[in-house]
Amino acid sequence: MNNLRDAAYWRARAQSVSIRAQAYIDGTWTDAADGQTFKTINPATGEVLATIAACAEQDVNRAVAAARRAFQAGIWSEMPRSERKAVLLRLAALIDTHREELAVLETLDMGKPIADTLQYDVPEAGRTYAWYAEAIDKVYDEIAPTAPDVLATITREPLGVVAAVVPWNYPLLMASWKVAPALAAGNSVVLKPAEQSSLTALRLAELAEAAGVPAGVFNVVPGLGADAGQALGRHPDVDCIAFTGSTATGKRFMEYSGQSNLKRVWLECGGKSPHIVFDDCPDLDRAAQAAAIGIFNNQGEICIAGSRLYVQTGIYDAFLEKLEAHAARMQPGDPLDPASAMGAIVDGAQLDRVMSYVKSGKDEGARLRIGGERAYADTGGFYMQPTIFECPTQVLTIVREEIFGPVLAVTRFDTEEEAIRMANDSPYGLGSGLWTSSLSRAHRVSRKLQAGLVWVNCYMDSDVTVPFGGVKQSGSGRDKSLHALDKYTDLKTTWINLA
């Protein structure tokens, strides 16, 4: 942790960081049209960080109109790909240059540890912009194998106006997964950050302007989901909604699409990911560490969190002992201290929600193995202990529903078939993981798991080169990789009769 400096350094940086509080529309910083604002809270202290412009329908209308004008003018959509590439590479470089500032903003706003924001969130966001910048001039159009007297071309074209609605748990990174490919493809973008964590999105707008993204091409409208989010979902001139968040909200966006212009809707929604440890696990300690990180990292506020852990009977007791030891090393602490393994829950409402699930687990007969209590309440912050329940049945609420907090439900199993059945017994299908020494079992079980992501002998490993997304009620479409470009482009067939 020496390369991260000490807590005193980051606390001093936090005192001096500058915060943008207005919306960014058509290259101009502006208050909400009706003057409304909302407060953003520091989860570590409960104190107000800033008062942010609360955009609503009128502001969304202005942003979408600006995005459409820019798109039709061709200042970005018709810019040569090599030039768009250069702008996005400059943006990636600026993110790297300002990585400490962005990391502090993310930590203050969302409560996650500075070690995570500085070493993962910010650099991965920058890498995402650079990767799509480099990719866009290497994606070729096609010529179909038609008759000799016909030329049939298949051209990938930008959609127009893309609305990106992103969650509060990885604000800068989730935005990059949507904004980077959408911009690289030539679209104009309206970004709506979560009201709990708008600060890095607004700073990103400044950096995008400095990098040379033209006015109107990238807009940021902070605000409440019921106002700004719904206005984007219903807007008749938005061509695409790219959303990450809860399944309930995702369903509403699909309704909005049907009620407006049938805009395409790409969803990355909830998860209740199964993490299976077979008795031929090659390394119990490494698997236990991965299981702890898989649920307690980012305070459990992760859509792919391995929140359902299934351990085979023969290794169950030994594994849980190791799991407890790793969980004990992931206690919450000051997010600005690089030594903290967990930070604070994003706000009081989310902490109350998580604690209600703890109560539900106790009431319904789960055995509380460790944790289950709020921590450091005297600080005014929203901290919670890592929590492990042993669950005798799959019908418990803590096994069925996404908690989005540091709460792990553990169940023992006897056979491979039983583990697969329990893993798939969920309306969600985002992440999954399994540990085994058998290559044939790894292949067999991974094919049978109903999930968009399967990790074998690891958990939550990732790279921008591979698709990210789920099945069932975890959503549709994929973030990351070249496949993400499919969400932000249309294929045009042009048939030319040469006879």
C-alpha positions as CSV (number, residue, x, y, z in Angstrom):
1,M,0.0,0.0,0.0
2,N,3.0,2.3,0.1
3,N,2.4,3.5,-3.4
4,L,-1.0,4.7,-2.3
5,R,0.4,7.1,0.2
6,D,-1.2,7.3,3.7
7,A,-4.6,8.3,4.9
8,A,-3.5,11.8,5.9
9,Y,-2.5,12.5,2.3
10,W,-6.0,11.4,1.0
11,R,-7.8,13.3,3.7
12,A,-5.9,16.4,2.7
13,R,-6.7,15.8,-1.0
14,A,-10.4,15.4,-0.1
15,Q,-10.4,18.9,1.5
16,S,-9.0,20.5,-1.6
17,V,-11.0,18.7,-4.3
18,S,-13.2,20.9,-6.5
19,I,-16.8,19.8,-7.1
20,R,-19.0,20.6,-10.1
21,A,-22.7,21.0,-9.2
22,Q,-24.4,22.1,-12.5
23,A,-25.6,20.1,-15.4
24,Y,-23.6,20.1,-18.6
25,I,-25.8,20.6,-21.7
26,D,-24.7,21.6,-25.2
27,G,-21.2,22.6,-24.0
28,T,-22.6,24.9,-21.2
29,W,-22.7,24.5,-17.5
30,T,-26.3,25.3,-16.3
31,D,-28.6,25.1,-13.4
32,A,-31.8,23.0,-13.7
33,A,-34.5,25.0,-15.5
34,D,-36.8,25.1,-12.5
35,G,-33.9,25.8,-10.1
36,Q,-34.4,22.5,-8.2
37,T,-31.4,20.8,-6.5
38,F,-30.6,17.7,-4.5
39,K,-28.0,17.0,-1.9
40,T,-25.2,14.4,-2.4
41,I,-24.0,12.9,0.9
42,N,-20.6,11.6,2.0
43,P,-21.4,8.0,3.1
44,A,-18.4,8.0,5.5
45,T,-19.8,10.9,7.6
46,G,-23.4,11.5,6.6
47,E,-22.4,15.1,5.8
48,V,-23.5,17.0,2.7
49,L,-20.8,17.1,0.0
50,A,-22.6,19.3,-2.5
51,T,-25.9,20.5,-3.7
52,I,-26.4,19.3,-7.3
53,A,-28.7,20.6,-10.1
54,A,-31.8,18.3,-10.2
55,C,-32.6,18.0,-13.9
56,A,-36.1,17.2,-15.0
57,E,-38.1,16.9,-18.2
58,Q,-37.3,20.4,-19.5
59,D,-33.6,19.9,-19.0
60,V,-33.6,16.5,-20.6
61,N,-35.5,18.0,-23.6
62,R,-32.7,20.6,-24.0
63,A,-30.0,17.9,-23.7
64,V,-31.6,15.6,-26.2
65,A,-32.2,18.5,-28.6
66,A,-28.6,19.5,-28.4
67,A,-27.5,15.9,-28.9
68,R,-29.7,15.6,-32.0
69,R,-28.5,18.8,-33.5
70,A,-24.9,17.8,-33.0
71,F,-25.6,14.4,-34.6
72,Q,-27.4,15.7,-37.6
73,A,-24.7,18.4,-38.1
74,G,-22.1,15.6,-38.4
75,I,-19.6,17.3,-36.2
76,W,-18.9,14.0,-34.5
77,S,-21.0,11.4,-36.3
78,E,-19.3,12.2,-39.7
79,M,-15.9,13.0,-38.2
80,P,-13.3,10.6,-39.7
81,R,-12.8,7.7,-37.3
82,S,-9.1,8.5,-37.0
83,E,-10.0,11.9,-35.6
84,R,-12.7,10.5,-33.2
85,K,-10.0,8.1,-32.1
86,A,-7.6,10.9,-31.3
87,V,-10.2,12.8,-29.2
88,L,-11.1,9.7,-27.2
89,L,-7.4,8.9,-26.7
90,R,-6.9,12.4,-25.3
91,L,-9.9,11.9,-23.0
92,A,-8.3,8.6,-21.8
93,A,-5.0,10.4,-21.1
94,L,-6.8,13.2,-19.2
95,I,-8.5,10.6,-17.0
96,D,-5.1,9.1,-16.2
97,T,-3.6,12.6,-15.5
98,H,-6.5,13.4,-13.1
99,R,-6.7,9.9,-11.6
100,E,-6.1,11.0,-8.0
101,E,-8.8,13.7,-8.2
102,L,-11.3,11.4,-9.8
103,A,-10.5,8.7,-7.2
104,V,-11.1,11.1,-4.4
105,L,-14.4,12.3,-5.9
106,E,-15.6,8.7,-6.3
107,T,-14.6,7.7,-2.8
108,L,-16.2,10.8,-1.2
109,D,-19.4,10.4,-3.2
110,M,-19.9,6.6,-3.0
111,G,-18.0,5.5,0.0
112,K,-15.7,2.9,-1.6
113,P,-12.1,2.6,-0.5
114,I,-9.6,4.9,-2.1
115,A,-7.4,1.9,-2.8
116,D,-10.1,0.5,-5.1
117,T,-10.9,3.8,-6.9
118,L,-7.3,4.7,-7.5
119,Q,-6.1,1.2,-8.5
120,Y,-9.1,-0.1,-10.3
121,D,-12.1,2.1,-11.0
122,V,-10.3,5.1,-12.5
123,P,-7.6,3.4,-14.5
124,E,-10.1,0.9,-15.9
125,A,-12.4,3.7,-17.0
126,G,-9.5,5.4,-18.8
127,R,-8.5,2.1,-20.4
128,T,-12.0,1.6,-21.6
129,Y,-12.0,4.9,-23.5
130,A,-8.6,4.2,-24.9
131,W,-9.6,0.6,-26.0
132,Y,-12.7,1.8,-27.9
133,A,-10.8,4.6,-29.4
134,E,-8.3,2.1,-30.8
135,A,-11.0,-0.3,-31.8
136,I,-13.3,1.9,-33.8
137,D,-11.0,2.4,-36.9
138,K,-10.4,-1.4,-37.0
139,V,-14.0,-2.5,-37.3
140,Y,-14.8,-3.1,-41.0
141,D,-18.0,-3.0,-43.0
142,E,-18.9,-6.0,-45.2
143,I,-19.7,-7.0,-48.7
144,A,-22.2,-9.8,-49.1
145,P,-21.5,-12.7,-51.4
146,T,-24.2,-12.0,-53.9
147,A,-24.4,-12.6,-57.7
148,P,-21.7,-11.0,-59.9
149,D,-24.1,-8.3,-61.2
150,V,-24.9,-7.1,-57.7
151,L,-22.9,-5.2,-55.1
152,A,-24.5,-5.6,-51.6
153,T,-22.8,-3.7,-48.8
154,I,-23.5,-4.0,-45.1
155,T,-22.6,-0.8,-43.3
156,R,-22.4,-0.2,-39.5
157,E,-23.9,3.2,-38.8
158,P,-24.4,5.1,-35.5
159,L,-27.9,5.2,-34.0
160,G,-28.1,8.9,-33.2
161,V,-28.9,9.9,-29.6
162,V,-27.9,7.4,-26.9
163,A,-29.1,7.9,-23.3
164,A,-26.8,6.2,-20.7
165,V,-28.4,5.8,-17.3
166,V,-25.8,4.4,-14.8
167,P,-25.8,3.2,-11.2
168,W,-24.2,4.5,-8.1
169,N,-21.9,1.5,-7.3
170,Y,-19.3,2.1,-10.0
171,P,-20.2,5.5,-11.3
172,L,-17.2,6.4,-13.5
173,L,-16.5,2.8,-14.7
174,M,-20.1,2.0,-15.6
175,A,-20.4,5.2,-17.5
176,S,-17.3,4.4,-19.5
177,W,-18.7,1.0,-20.5
178,K,-21.6,2.8,-22.2
179,V,-20.3,6.2,-23.1
180,A,-17.0,5.0,-24.7
181,P,-18.4,2.6,-27.3
182,A,-21.4,4.9,-28.0
183,L,-19.1,7.9,-28.7
184,A,-16.6,5.8,-30.6
185,A,-19.4,4.6,-32.9
186,G,-20.3,8.3,-33.7
187,N,-23.4,8.8,-31.5
188,S,-24.3,11.7,-29.4
189,V,-24.7,10.8,-25.7
190,V,-26.8,12.1,-22.8
191,L,-25.5,10.6,-19.5
192,K,-27.7,10.5,-16.5
193,P,-25.7,9.5,-13.4
194,A,-27.3,8.1,-10.2
195,E,-28.3,10.8,-7.8
196,Q,-26.2,9.2,-5.1
197,S,-23.0,9.6,-7.1
198,S,-23.0,12.3,-9.8
199,L,-19.6,13.9,-9.1
200,T,-17.3,12.0,-11.4
201,A,-19.8,12.2,-14.3
202,L,-19.7,16.0,-14.0
203,R,-15.9,16.1,-13.9
204,L,-15.9,13.7,-16.9
205,A,-17.8,16.3,-18.9
206,E,-15.1,18.9,-18.2
207,L,-12.4,16.4,-19.3
208,A,-14.4,15.5,-22.4
209,E,-14.6,19.2,-23.4
210,A,-10.9,19.6,-22.8
211,A,-10.2,16.6,-24.9
212,G,-12.1,18.1,-27.9
213,V,-15.5,16.4,-27.8
214,P,-17.7,19.0,-29.5
215,A,-20.6,20.8,-27.8
216,G,-23.8,18.8,-27.8
217,V,-22.1,15.5,-28.4
218,F,-21.7,14.7,-24.7
219,N,-24.2,16.0,-22.1
220,V,-24.6,15.2,-18.4
221,V,-28.0,15.6,-16.7
222,P,-27.9,14.8,-13.0
223,G,-31.2,14.3,-11.3
224,L,-33.6,11.9,-9.7
225,G,-34.6,8.7,-11.5
226,A,-38.3,9.5,-11.4
227,D,-37.6,12.8,-13.1
228,A,-34.5,12.8,-15.4
229,G,-34.4,9.1,-15.8
230,Q,-38.1,8.7,-16.7
231,A,-37.9,11.7,-19.1
232,L,-35.1,10.1,-21.0
233,G,-37.0,6.8,-21.1
234,R,-40.1,8.4,-22.5
235,H,-38.4,10.9,-24.9
236,P,-39.4,10.4,-28.5
237,D,-36.1,11.5,-29.9
238,V,-33.8,9.2,-27.9
239,D,-32.8,6.3,-30.1
240,C,-31.4,4.0,-27.4
241,I,-31.4,3.6,-23.6
242,A,-28.4,1.9,-22.1
243,F,-29.2,1.2,-18.5
244,T,-27.5,-0.5,-15.5
245,G,-29.4,-0.8,-12.3
246,S,-32.2,-2.8,-10.7
247,T,-34.4,-5.2,-12.5
248,A,-37.6,-3.3,-11.5
249,T,-36.2,-0.1,-13.0
250,G,-35.1,-1.9,-16.1
251,K,-38.7,-3.2,-16.6
252,R,-39.9,0.4,-16.4
253,F,-37.5,1.5,-19.2
254,M,-39.0,-1.2,-21.4
255,E,-42.4,0.1,-20.7
256,Y,-41.3,3.7,-21.5
257,S,-40.0,2.5,-24.8
258,G,-43.3,0.9,-25.7
259,Q,-45.1,4.1,-24.6
260,S,-42.9,6.3,-26.7
261,N,-40.9,5.6,-29.9
262,L,-39.9,1.9,-29.4
263,K,-36.3,3.0,-28.7
264,R,-34.1,0.1,-28.2
265,V,-33.4,-0.7,-24.5
266,W,-30.3,-2.5,-23.3
267,L,-30.4,-3.6,-19.7
268,E,-27.8,-4.8,-17.3
269,C,-29.9,-5.5,-14.2
270,G,-29.8,-7.3,-10.9
271,G,-28.0,-10.4,-9.9
272,K,-28.0,-13.1,-7.3
273,S,-24.9,-15.0,-8.4
274,P,-24.2,-18.5,-7.3
275,H,-20.6,-19.4,-6.3
276,I,-20.0,-23.2,-6.1
277,V,-17.1,-24.9,-4.4
278,F,-16.8,-28.6,-5.1
279,D,-14.9,-31.0,-2.8
280,D,-12.2,-31.3,-5.5
281,C,-11.4,-27.6,-5.2
282,P,-7.7,-27.2,-6.1
283,D,-7.0,-24.6,-3.3
284,L,-9.5,-24.1,-0.5
285,D,-7.8,-21.1,0.9
286,R,-7.7,-19.3,-2.4
287,A,-11.3,-20.2,-3.0
288,A,-12.3,-18.9,0.4
289,Q,-10.5,-15.6,-0.2
290,A,-12.2,-15.3,-3.6
291,A,-15.6,-16.0,-2.0
292,A,-15.0,-13.3,0.6
293,I,-13.8,-10.8,-1.9
294,G,-16.7,-11.8,-4.2
295,I,-19.3,-10.6,-1.7
296,F,-17.5,-8.1,0.6
297,N,-15.6,-6.1,-2.0
298,N,-17.2,-2.7,-2.7
299,Q,-19.3,-3.3,0.5
300,G,-21.2,-6.0,-1.4
301,E,-22.7,-3.3,-3.7
302,I,-21.9,-5.3,-6.9
303,C,-24.4,-6.7,-9.4
304,I,-22.1,-9.8,-9.9
305,A,-21.5,-10.3,-6.2
306,G,-21.2,-14.0,-5.3
307,S,-24.0,-13.6,-2.8
308,R,-25.1,-17.3,-2.9
309,L,-22.3,-19.6,-1.8
310,Y,-22.7,-23.4,-2.3
311,V,-20.1,-25.6,-0.6
312,Q,-20.0,-29.4,-1.0
313,T,-20.6,-31.3,2.3
314,G,-17.2,-33.0,2.5
315,I,-15.3,-29.7,2.7
316,Y,-18.1,-27.5,4.2
317,D,-16.8,-27.0,7.8
318,A,-13.1,-26.6,6.8
319,F,-14.1,-24.1,4.1
320,L,-16.3,-22.0,6.3
321,E,-13.4,-21.7,8.8
322,K,-11.2,-20.3,6.1
323,L,-14.0,-18.1,4.8
324,E,-14.5,-16.5,8.3
325,A,-10.8,-15.8,8.6
326,H,-10.8,-13.9,5.3
327,A,-14.0,-12.1,6.1
328,A,-12.4,-10.9,9.4
329,R,-9.7,-9.2,7.3
330,M,-12.4,-7.3,5.4
331,Q,-13.9,-5.1,8.1
332,P,-15.1,-1.6,7.1
333,G,-13.0,1.4,7.7
334,D,-12.5,5.0,6.6
335,P,-12.7,5.0,2.8
336,L,-9.9,7.5,2.6
337,D,-7.5,5.1,4.4
338,P,-5.7,2.9,1.9
339,A,-5.7,0.1,4.5
340,S,-9.5,-0.2,4.5
341,A,-10.8,-3.3,2.8
342,M,-14.4,-2.1,2.8
343,G,-15.8,1.4,3.0
344,A,-19.3,2.7,3.8
345,I,-22.7,1.8,2.3
346,V,-23.7,4.4,-0.2
347,D,-26.4,6.1,2.0
348,G,-28.7,5.6,5.0
349,A,-31.6,4.2,2.9
350,Q,-29.4,1.5,1.4
351,L,-28.0,0.6,4.9
352,D,-31.6,0.3,6.2
353,R,-32.5,-1.9,3.3
354,V,-29.5,-4.2,3.9
355,M,-30.2,-4.4,7.7
356,S,-33.9,-5.3,6.9
357,Y,-32.5,-8.3,5.1
358,V,-30.4,-9.3,8.1
359,K,-33.5,-9.2,10.2
360,S,-35.4,-11.3,7.6
361,G,-32.6,-13.9,7.6
362,K,-32.8,-14.2,11.4
363,D,-36.6,-14.3,11.4
364,E,-36.8,-17.0,8.7
365,G,-34.4,-19.4,10.4
366,A,-31.0,-18.8,8.8
367,R,-28.1,-19.1,11.2
368,L,-26.1,-15.9,11.6
369,R,-22.4,-17.1,11.5
370,I,-20.7,-13.6,11.7
371,G,-21.5,-10.0,11.5
372,G,-25.0,-8.7,11.0
373,E,-24.5,-5.3,12.8
374,R,-24.0,-1.7,11.8
375,A,-20.4,-0.4,12.5
376,Y,-19.1,3.0,13.5
377,A,-22.6,4.5,13.9
378,D,-21.0,7.3,16.0
379,T,-19.2,8.7,12.9
380,G,-22.5,9.5,11.2
381,G,-21.4,7.2,8.4
382,F,-23.2,4.1,7.0
383,Y,-20.9,1.2,7.8
384,M,-21.8,-2.4,8.1
385,Q,-19.9,-5.5,9.2
386,P,-19.3,-8.4,6.7
387,T,-22.1,-10.8,7.4
388,I,-22.4,-14.6,6.7
389,F,-25.6,-16.6,7.1
390,E,-25.9,-20.4,6.9
391,C,-29.1,-21.2,5.1
392,P,-30.9,-24.5,5.4
393,T,-33.3,-23.9,2.6
394,Q,-33.5,-22.0,-0.7
395,V,-36.8,-20.4,0.0
396,L,-35.3,-17.8,2.4
397,T,-35.7,-14.2,1.3
398,I,-31.9,-13.6,1.7
399,V,-31.3,-16.4,-0.8
400,R,-34.0,-15.3,-3.3
401,E,-33.6,-11.5,-3.5
402,E,-30.7,-9.2,-4.4
403,I,-29.5,-7.5,-1.2
404,F,-26.7,-5.3,-2.6
405,G,-24.8,-5.3,0.6
406,P,-22.1,-7.4,2.4
407,V,-24.4,-10.3,3.2
408,L,-23.6,-13.8,2.2
409,A,-26.0,-16.8,2.1
410,V,-24.1,-20.1,2.4
411,T,-25.7,-23.5,1.7
412,R,-24.2,-27.0,1.7
413,F,-24.8,-29.5,-1.1
414,D,-24.1,-33.2,-1.8
415,T,-24.1,-33.8,-5.5
416,E,-23.2,-31.9,-8.7
417,E,-26.8,-32.1,-9.9
418,E,-28.0,-30.6,-6.6
419,A,-25.6,-27.7,-6.9
420,I,-26.6,-26.9,-10.5
421,R,-30.3,-27.1,-9.6
422,M,-29.9,-24.7,-6.7
423,A,-27.6,-22.3,-8.7
424,N,-30.2,-22.1,-11.5
425,D,-33.2,-21.7,-9.1
426,S,-33.3,-17.9,-9.5
427,P,-34.9,-15.3,-11.7
428,Y,-31.5,-13.8,-12.2
429,G,-28.7,-15.0,-14.5
430,L,-25.7,-12.6,-14.4
431,G,-22.6,-14.0,-12.8
432,S,-21.6,-17.5,-11.5
433,G,-18.5,-19.3,-10.4
434,L,-17.2,-22.8,-9.6
435,W,-14.1,-24.3,-8.2
436,T,-12.9,-27.8,-9.2
437,S,-9.8,-29.7,-10.3
438,S,-11.7,-31.5,-13.0
439,L,-11.6,-30.0,-16.5
440,S,-14.5,-32.1,-17.6
441,R,-16.6,-30.9,-14.6
442,A,-15.6,-27.3,-15.2
443,H,-16.8,-27.5,-18.8
444,R,-19.9,-29.5,-18.0
445,V,-21.1,-27.4,-15.1
446,S,-20.3,-24.0,-16.8
447,R,-22.4,-25.0,-19.8
448,K,-25.4,-25.9,-17.5
449,L,-25.2,-22.7,-15.4
450,Q,-27.9,-20.2,-16.6
451,A,-25.7,-17.1,-16.5
452,G,-24.0,-14.7,-18.8
453,L,-20.7,-15.0,-16.9
454,V,-19.0,-18.1,-15.5
455,W,-15.7,-18.0,-13.6
456,V,-13.8,-21.2,-13.1
457,N,-11.3,-21.3,-10.2
458,C,-11.5,-17.6,-9.8
459,Y,-14.2,-15.0,-9.3
460,M,-15.0,-11.5,-10.8
461,D,-11.8,-11.5,-13.0
462,S,-12.4,-9.3,-15.9
463,D,-11.1,-7.4,-18.9
464,V,-12.5,-4.9,-21.4
465,T,-11.9,-7.4,-24.2
466,V,-14.7,-9.8,-23.0
467,P,-18.4,-9.2,-22.9
468,F,-20.2,-8.5,-19.7
469,G,-24.0,-9.1,-19.2
470,G,-26.6,-11.6,-18.2
471,V,-29.6,-13.7,-19.1
472,K,-33.1,-14.0,-17.6
473,Q,-34.1,-11.0,-15.5
474,S,-30.5,-9.9,-15.3
475,G,-30.9,-8.1,-18.6
476,S,-30.0,-8.2,-22.3
477,G,-27.2,-7.0,-24.5
478,R,-23.5,-6.9,-23.5
479,D,-21.2,-4.2,-22.2
480,K,-17.5,-4.3,-23.0
481,S,-15.7,-6.0,-25.9
482,L,-16.4,-5.3,-29.6
483,H,-19.9,-6.8,-29.0
484,A,-20.9,-3.6,-27.2
485,L,-20.7,-1.8,-30.5
486,D,-23.7,-3.8,-31.6
487,K,-25.8,-1.9,-29.1
488,Y,-24.9,1.5,-30.5
489,T,-25.0,0.9,-34.2
490,D,-27.4,-0.2,-36.9
491,L,-26.6,-2.4,-39.9
492,K,-27.7,-0.9,-43.2
493,T,-27.9,-3.0,-46.3
494,T,-27.3,-1.3,-49.6
495,W,-28.2,-3.3,-52.7
496,I,-26.7,-2.0,-56.0
497,N,-27.7,-3.5,-59.3
498,L,-24.6,-3.4,-61.5
499,A,-26.3,-4.9,-64.6
